[in-house]
Amino acid sequence: MTPLDTKTPTKRFMTIKELAGYFGVSATTIADWKRDGLLIYIQVRRVVRFDAAACEESLRENQIL
C-alpha cells in the first residue's frame, strides 16, 4: 500500500468553494474556468459539483497548472 499524496482530494466531487480552496484560487476564478469549459462538472438543476481529479487533469492539459 502506498501513502496518499497530500494534494490528492479526499472527496471526488467538490463544491465551487471546496474546489477553489483545493486549487488556491477564488470562487470567481473557478466560475470563470467553468464558463470557459476548462472544468469537468455535473449539474442537476442548480446544484453543481466538480470532479476534482478530472478538473486537475484538464487544467494541466490546458497549461493552467
C-alpha positions as CSV (number, residue, x, y, z in Angstrom):
1,M,0.0,0.0,0.0
2,T,1.4,3.4,-1.0
3,P,0.9,6.6,1.1
4,L,-1.6,9.1,-0.2
5,D,-0.3,12.2,-1.9
6,T,-1.1,15.2,0.3
7,K,-2.5,17.1,-2.7
8,T,-5.0,14.2,-3.5
9,P,-8.6,15.3,-2.7
10,T,-10.4,13.3,-0.1
11,K,-13.7,13.7,-1.9
12,R,-14.2,13.0,-5.6
13,F,-16.8,15.7,-6.1
14,M,-16.5,19.2,-4.7
15,T,-18.5,22.4,-4.4
16,I,-17.2,25.5,-6.1
17,K,-15.8,26.8,-2.7
18,E,-14.1,23.5,-1.9
19,L,-12.5,23.4,-5.4
20,A,-11.4,27.0,-5.1
21,G,-9.7,26.1,-1.8
22,Y,-8.1,23.0,-3.3
23,F,-6.5,25.0,-6.2
24,G,-5.8,28.1,-4.0
25,V,-7.9,30.4,-6.2
26,S,-11.1,32.4,-5.7
27,A,-14.6,31.0,-6.4
28,T,-14.8,33.6,-9.2
29,T,-11.8,32.0,-10.9
30,I,-13.5,28.6,-10.7
31,A,-16.7,30.1,-12.1
32,D,-14.6,31.7,-15.0
33,W,-12.9,28.4,-15.7
34,K,-16.3,26.6,-15.7
35,R,-17.7,29.1,-18.1
36,D,-14.7,28.7,-20.4
37,G,-15.1,25.0,-20.4
38,L,-11.9,24.1,-18.6
39,L,-13.5,22.2,-15.7
40,I,-15.3,18.9,-15.6
41,Y,-18.6,19.1,-13.6
42,I,-22.0,17.7,-13.0
43,Q,-25.1,19.9,-12.8
44,V,-28.5,18.8,-11.6
45,R,-30.8,21.8,-11.7
46,R,-28.9,24.4,-9.6
47,V,-26.6,22.0,-7.8
48,V,-23.1,21.9,-9.4
49,R,-20.3,19.5,-8.3
50,F,-16.8,19.3,-9.8
51,D,-14.8,16.1,-10.3
52,A,-11.6,17.3,-8.7
53,A,-9.2,14.8,-10.4
54,A,-10.7,15.4,-13.8
55,C,-10.5,19.2,-13.3
56,E,-6.9,19.0,-12.3
57,E,-6.1,16.9,-15.4
58,S,-8.0,19.3,-17.6
59,L,-6.2,22.4,-16.2
60,R,-2.8,20.6,-16.7
61,E,-3.7,19.8,-20.3
62,N,-4.6,23.5,-20.8
63,Q,-1.3,24.6,-19.1
64,I,-3.1,26.5,-16.4
65,L,-1.5,24.4,-13.6
